[in-house]
Amino acid sequence: MTDLRHFTGFRPLTVLCLFILYAPLVIVAVYSFNESTSITRWGGFSLKWYVDVFTGPEAPKFRDAAINSFTIAIGAATCATLIATAAAVAMTRAGRFRGKLASLALINLPLMVPEIVTAVASLVFFITIGLTTGLLTIFLAHVVFCIPFAYLPISARMQSVPDVYEQAAMDLYATPWEAFRLILLPLMAPGILSGFLLAFIISLDDFLITNFVKGAGVETLPTAIFGSVKQGIKPNIMAISTLLLGVSVVCVTLSWLIGRAGQKR
């Protein structure tokens, strides 16, 4: 197998891509600890902007937005994971059936469709059926958008589990439900948890779809940050962004570690 690291220019190109991707995040994180109100001049190390996030004049707005974000993310990730688990079981254990390829394409469609198209389509759909935009429409849109992100690790985990375990259980007079609940589900647990964490962070960080379907007066943390940035970038926004980035990194890392541990088992 060819080692890409030996190709001419691979290393500097990789470094350049990583720099472009992560240098802005590092700058935001560093300046969130800046004593000065300037976003370009370093005035010394301080935690006052993190204190301002929780006690400052804008704290109630960001607190309510954070509550909305985490509530929607937990609910959407839970529903998306349940649907993705059922879909993964059907795709990997139901054998061949008519429409299987079409069903698989439908599950993965949100990954391929541009997010702006999904956002506009969701808004048009909710308006057409007469559903008032708000927390409910955000929740429904996030459930649909998060399904493929939850499905991928769950499906990968299921494909690595041979069906002989369930067959052995049923040979010992277990019902199909008992074989699933007592045998297959514990083996799927790492993939399910990994899929939940991935769906949770996708929902928590989403801005584009949320901004289209949230309605007036409803804010999540990403949209609240965007609204504040339009009035000028302030150090407390950098502090909030850094906290949100930290949550994202932790969730993605946990998802990767759990998935890796499950593969080893």
C-alpha positions as CSV (number, residue, x, y, z in Angstrom):
1,M,0.0,0.0,0.0
2,T,1.3,3.4,-1.0
3,D,2.3,5.7,1.9
4,L,1.0,9.2,1.1
5,R,3.5,10.7,3.5
6,H,6.3,9.9,1.0
7,F,4.7,12.0,-1.8
8,T,6.5,15.2,-2.6
9,G,4.9,18.2,-0.9
10,F,2.6,16.1,1.3
11,R,4.0,17.3,4.6
12,P,4.0,21.1,3.9
13,L,0.5,20.9,2.3
14,T,-0.8,19.1,5.4
15,V,0.8,21.7,7.7
16,L,-0.7,24.5,5.6
17,C,-4.2,23.0,5.7
18,L,-4.0,22.4,9.5
19,F,-2.8,26.0,10.0
20,I,-5.7,27.4,8.0
21,L,-8.2,25.3,9.8
22,Y,-7.1,25.6,13.4
23,A,-5.1,28.9,13.6
24,P,-8.3,31.0,13.9
25,L,-9.6,28.8,16.7
26,V,-6.4,29.1,18.6
27,I,-6.4,32.9,18.2
28,V,-10.0,33.1,19.5
29,A,-9.1,30.9,22.5
30,V,-6.0,33.0,23.3
31,Y,-7.7,36.3,23.1
32,S,-10.6,35.1,25.3
33,F,-8.1,35.4,28.1
34,N,-7.1,39.0,27.1
35,E,-7.3,41.6,29.9
36,S,-7.9,44.3,27.3
37,T,-11.2,45.0,25.5
38,S,-9.2,45.1,22.3
39,I,-9.5,42.0,20.1
40,T,-6.1,42.7,18.4
41,R,-3.9,44.0,21.2
42,W,-2.7,41.8,24.1
43,G,-3.3,43.5,27.5
44,G,-2.3,40.6,29.8
45,F,-3.9,37.4,31.1
46,S,-7.3,37.6,32.7
47,L,-10.4,35.5,33.3
48,K,-12.8,38.4,33.6
49,W,-14.5,37.7,30.2
50,Y,-15.4,34.2,31.4
51,V,-16.8,35.8,34.5
52,D,-18.7,38.3,32.3
53,V,-20.3,35.4,30.4
54,F,-22.0,34.2,33.6
55,T,-22.5,37.5,35.5
56,G,-22.4,40.3,32.9
57,P,-25.3,42.3,31.4
58,E,-25.7,39.8,28.5
59,A,-25.5,36.8,30.8
60,P,-29.3,36.1,30.9
61,K,-29.5,36.2,27.1
62,F,-26.7,33.7,26.7
63,R,-28.0,31.5,29.6
64,D,-31.4,31.2,28.0
65,A,-29.9,30.5,24.6
66,A,-27.6,27.8,26.2
67,I,-30.6,26.1,27.9
68,N,-32.4,26.1,24.5
69,S,-29.3,24.7,22.8
70,F,-28.7,21.9,25.2
71,T,-32.3,20.9,25.6
72,I,-32.8,20.7,21.8
73,A,-29.5,18.9,21.3
74,I,-30.2,16.3,24.0
75,G,-33.7,15.6,22.7
76,A,-32.7,15.6,19.0
77,A,-29.7,13.4,19.6
78,T,-31.9,10.9,21.6
79,C,-34.6,10.7,18.9
80,A,-32.0,10.6,16.1
81,T,-30.1,7.8,17.8
82,L,-33.2,5.7,18.4
83,I,-34.2,6.1,14.7
84,A,-30.6,5.4,13.6
85,T,-30.4,2.3,15.7
86,A,-33.6,0.9,14.2
87,A,-32.4,1.7,10.7
88,A,-29.0,0.1,11.4
89,V,-30.7,-3.1,12.6
90,A,-32.9,-3.2,9.6
91,M,-30.1,-2.6,7.2
92,T,-27.7,-5.1,8.7
93,R,-30.0,-7.8,10.0
94,A,-33.0,-7.8,7.7
95,G,-31.2,-9.3,4.8
96,R,-32.0,-8.2,1.2
97,F,-35.3,-6.5,0.7
98,R,-36.9,-4.3,-2.0
99,G,-35.9,-0.7,-1.7
100,K,-32.9,-1.4,0.6
101,L,-30.5,0.7,-1.5
102,A,-33.0,3.5,-1.8
103,S,-33.6,3.4,2.0
104,L,-29.8,3.6,2.6
105,A,-29.5,6.6,0.2
106,L,-32.4,8.3,2.0
107,I,-30.8,7.9,5.4
108,N,-27.5,9.4,4.1
109,L,-29.2,12.1,2.0
110,P,-28.8,14.9,4.6
111,L,-25.0,14.4,4.5
112,M,-24.9,15.0,0.7
113,V,-27.5,17.8,0.4
114,P,-26.0,21.4,1.0
115,E,-27.1,22.6,4.4
116,I,-28.6,25.8,3.0
117,V,-30.9,23.7,0.8
118,T,-32.0,21.6,3.9
119,A,-32.6,24.9,5.8
120,V,-34.7,26.5,3.1
121,A,-36.6,23.2,2.5
122,S,-37.4,22.8,6.2
123,L,-38.7,26.3,6.5
124,V,-40.9,26.0,3.4
125,F,-42.2,22.6,4.7
126,F,-43.1,24.0,8.2
127,I,-44.8,27.0,6.6
128,T,-46.7,24.8,4.2
129,I,-48.1,22.6,7.0
130,G,-48.9,25.6,9.1
131,L,-46.5,24.9,11.9
132,T,-45.3,28.0,13.8
133,T,-41.6,28.3,13.8
134,G,-39.9,28.1,17.2
135,L,-38.3,25.5,19.5
136,L,-40.4,22.6,18.1
137,T,-39.4,23.3,14.5
138,I,-35.8,23.5,15.5
139,F,-36.1,20.2,17.3
140,L,-37.8,18.5,14.3
141,A,-35.2,19.8,11.8
142,H,-32.3,18.8,14.0
143,V,-33.7,15.2,14.4
144,V,-33.8,14.8,10.7
145,F,-30.4,16.4,10.1
146,C,-28.7,14.3,12.9
147,I,-30.0,10.9,11.9
148,P,-27.2,10.1,9.4
149,F,-24.5,11.3,11.9
150,A,-25.8,8.9,14.5
151,Y,-26.3,6.1,11.9
152,L,-22.7,6.0,10.7
153,P,-21.0,4.8,13.9
154,I,-24.0,2.6,14.9
155,S,-24.0,0.9,11.5
156,A,-20.2,0.5,11.5
157,R,-20.5,-1.2,15.0
158,M,-23.3,-3.5,13.9
159,Q,-21.4,-4.6,10.8
160,S,-18.5,-5.7,13.0
161,V,-20.8,-7.9,15.1
162,P,-21.5,-11.3,13.5
163,D,-25.1,-12.5,13.7
164,V,-24.0,-15.9,15.2
165,Y,-24.5,-14.5,18.7
166,E,-28.2,-13.9,18.2
167,Q,-28.6,-17.2,16.4
168,A,-27.0,-19.0,19.3
169,A,-29.3,-17.2,21.7
170,M,-32.4,-18.2,19.7
171,D,-31.1,-21.8,19.5
172,L,-31.2,-21.6,23.3
173,Y,-34.9,-20.6,23.1
174,A,-34.5,-16.9,23.4
175,T,-37.2,-14.9,21.5
176,P,-36.0,-12.4,18.8
177,W,-36.6,-9.5,21.2
178,E,-34.7,-11.2,24.0
179,A,-31.8,-11.9,21.6
180,F,-31.7,-8.3,20.6
181,R,-32.1,-6.9,24.1
182,L,-29.8,-9.2,25.9
183,I,-27.2,-10.0,23.3
184,L,-27.1,-7.6,20.4
185,L,-27.9,-4.3,22.2
186,P,-25.0,-4.6,24.7
187,L,-22.6,-5.3,21.9
188,M,-24.0,-2.3,20.0
189,A,-23.7,0.0,23.0
190,P,-20.3,1.6,22.1
191,G,-21.6,2.5,18.6
192,I,-24.9,3.8,20.0
193,L,-23.2,6.0,22.6
194,S,-20.7,7.2,20.0
195,G,-23.6,8.0,17.6
196,F,-25.5,9.9,20.3
197,L,-22.5,12.1,21.2
198,L,-21.8,12.9,17.5
199,A,-25.5,13.8,16.9
200,F,-25.5,15.8,20.1
201,I,-22.6,18.0,19.1
202,I,-23.9,18.4,15.5
203,S,-27.2,19.7,16.9
204,L,-25.5,21.9,19.5
205,D,-23.2,23.6,17.0
206,D,-25.7,24.0,14.2
207,F,-26.4,27.6,13.1
208,L,-27.6,27.6,9.5
209,I,-30.7,25.4,9.8
210,T,-31.5,26.8,13.2
211,N,-31.3,30.4,12.0
212,F,-33.9,29.6,9.3
213,V,-36.4,27.7,11.4
214,K,-36.1,29.3,14.8
215,G,-38.7,32.0,14.5
216,A,-38.6,35.5,16.1
217,G,-37.6,35.8,19.7
218,V,-36.1,32.3,19.9
219,E,-32.4,31.9,20.2
220,T,-29.9,29.1,20.6
221,L,-26.3,29.6,21.6
222,P,-24.9,29.8,18.0
223,T,-27.6,32.2,16.9
224,A,-27.2,34.4,20.0
225,I,-23.4,34.5,19.3
226,F,-24.1,35.6,15.7
227,G,-26.5,38.3,16.8
228,S,-23.9,39.7,19.2
229,V,-21.2,39.6,16.6
230,K,-23.3,41.7,14.2
231,Q,-23.0,44.5,16.8
232,G,-19.2,44.1,17.0
233,I,-16.8,41.4,18.2
234,K,-16.3,41.6,22.0
235,P,-14.0,39.5,24.2
236,N,-16.9,37.9,26.0
237,I,-18.0,36.5,22.6
238,M,-14.6,34.9,22.3
239,A,-15.0,33.4,25.8
240,I,-18.4,31.9,24.9
241,S,-17.0,30.6,21.6
242,T,-14.1,29.0,23.4
243,L,-16.4,27.3,25.9
244,L,-18.6,26.0,23.1
245,L,-15.4,24.8,21.3
246,G,-14.3,23.0,24.4
247,V,-17.6,21.2,24.7
248,S,-17.4,20.2,21.0
249,V,-13.9,18.9,21.4
250,V,-14.8,16.8,24.5
251,C,-17.8,15.3,22.8
252,V,-16.1,14.4,19.6
253,T,-13.1,13.0,21.5
254,L,-15.4,10.9,23.6
255,S,-17.2,9.7,20.6
256,W,-14.0,8.6,18.9
257,L,-12.6,6.9,22.0
258,I,-15.8,5.0,22.7
259,G,-16.0,3.9,19.1
260,R,-12.4,2.8,19.1
261,A,-12.8,0.9,22.4
262,G,-15.8,-0.8,20.9
263,Q,-13.9,-1.9,17.9
264,K,-11.1,-3.4,20.1
265,R,-13.7,-5.4,22.1
